[in-house]
């Protein structure tokens, strides 16, 4: 929030010579001042000094000396870390910059105020920039001078986290004025901690009453929050953890990551009175928080616990982590009718709690590279959150090289978390021009058209959605042709600058990813990899080449993952190449009748068991060419149509454990000539180590040739998620793909 701005006007150039109405730092390549700190200066002030010294050296080549002593600063000094006038409060993480011709002082309101004051000076006066951990701008100059004036600024939000790989770079964090989870939260106690506080492996067998009643029986997937013994155990666990990490302020007591909660008589009674499953949980959390008055105990308002309780209010040292996971990203939350329940929930929580930590989601987790046009709603959402007393933020953006405009999105969100009223157009223009150079106009047009096309389509933008969901909307064939033309234009104008060209090519990965994923879904036809030529499938050479282009650009620009499960670009491309190896010849199972008992879930592949014998292998996306079964064993029966003498049968399973999909425990293959008498030809078991297994597991069974018409696959599912999983005890899924018989 800008509190006062007497006079601190950005210079038109950093090559500012010394003179009246300015404080000279470097004059014709020579430092003419020093940075002074008192002996009592804290870590933030000392780091601020080195940040300023380093930036000046990069701009001018001159080294401004740093002096730390107990004496008063000399005239013409840069002063950091000195006591602040208590009659002029600044606020946590805020700063006051006062510049005269003889002195430049940056006072801190606490926290990292000194760092942020230095960064503000470097950005607003000398036009330095940090666009990403690898993209910095330090304009060269022989001389540096700062204009006389005073400025005070502090953030609107007290916690500002933009989650992702970029957080590993402390310089990037400080320049974006962001926090990171380890700064504030107890190690290992950020979220989903019920299983850590009362471990099922330690207590479930002996005390099932500590755990939730789900579907009429005790289940280790959640705790029973109304059982008083859980309070005692959780407090003991937290005391031990806090002793090892005493300086951390916030500790989580929160539900495990699944959709279940306790239905025991006492929890049901409480939740009925409270009007929400949050009731029993919040009473449990308050009881624990009372034992730690000098700490903050956080808990989730997430999925079933999102609705505020009618009776119980959070204790003063309880933080409510309010989550937006279910909401659309195609329109501002405050204006979208489909978000009406959340609109009510945040207002209701805001009435009873001033310690709300807003957990928002700003990327597609299943497809982090795909186009995700939500830039236009970020400011509206953050302002809406702030208006309802949510002044602490975790923006789950999953920043990483190659993720869709990850650098721009994190840069913009960081500015908005500091000041929700910042000028978005100016921030975007500043970034695009600084990061992409001459390609900025074409990319600005692309981003605008992408957003407009989503709006016109009226479709929901979902954080787990596939590009396939938008093939008749903003990712229609004609729209992708248009986007490619804009990227052609962008690449052309920066052809002579390798760095800018690679940045543009990296941004283009998003539409290449969308096109490859859509082609994987349709396989045959105008948008697929194959087209029918004289009755035979012919590979589309442009799309086949795009696989290699995508991988080459990803490797060149250090793209590590394409989704939340950390699927690498190499594996993504390998699975597509696998899909292109059609199983249409010499495959006795091709387009043969297969039945399943019980049938697969209809929400994946429409439950069409014909996908198992359509000759097309599934790729990395479980929504494409895969079928799923939840929490059960099942049997597949295949009729080859006539007796033959095969000797090998195969099928594949998928592992996406973050989406609760695990390889089956075992698959057994049986064969029969008459469909009545079956004999086993092999059984393969998969060890309980799915978190380390490959994405795709290939089951293959071989036997001596003999007359066979029918095959049966008996699949033993994992049924429940194992102890290592964050949603331990919840239903797991088995996904299977192409059956091949030769």
Buried (B, 14 or more C-beta within 10 A) or exposed (E): BEEEEEEBEEBEEBBBBBEEEBBBBBBEEEBBBBBBBBEEBBEBBBBBBEBBBBBBBBBBBBEBEBBBEEEEBEEBBBBBBBEBEEEEBBBEBBBBBBBBBEBBBBBBBBBBBBBBBBBBBBBBBBBBBBBBBBBBBBBEBBBBBBBBBBBBBBBBBBBBBBBBBBBEBEEBBBBBBBBBBEBBBBEEBBBBBBBBBBBBEEBBEEBBEBBBBBEEEBBBBBBBBBBEEBBBBBBEBBEEBBEEBEEBBBBBBBBBBBEBBBBBEBBBEBBEBBEBBBBBBBBBBBBBBBBBEEBBBBBBBBBBBBBBBEEBEBBEBBBBBBBBBBBBBBBBBBEBEEBEEBBEBBEBBBEBBEBBBBBBBBBBBBBBBBBBBBBBBBBBBBBBBBEBBBBBBBBBBBBBBBBBBBBBBBBBBBBBBBBBEBEBEEBBBBBBBBBBBBBBBBBBBBBBBBBEBBBEBEBBBBBBBBBBBBBEBBBBEEBBEBBBEBBEBBBEBBEEBEEBBBBBBBBBBBBBBBBBBBBBBBBBEEBBBBEEEEEEBEBBEEBBEBBEBBBEBBEEBEBBBBBBBEBBBEBBBBBBBBBBEBBEEEBBBBEBEBEBEEEBBEEBBEBEBEBBBBBBBBBBBBBBBBBBBBBBBBBBBBBBEEEEEBBBBBBBBBBBBBBBBBBBBBBBBBBBBEEEEBEEBBBBEBEBEBEEBEBBBEBEBEBEEEEBBBBBBBBBBBBBBBBEBBBBBBBBBBBBBBBBBB
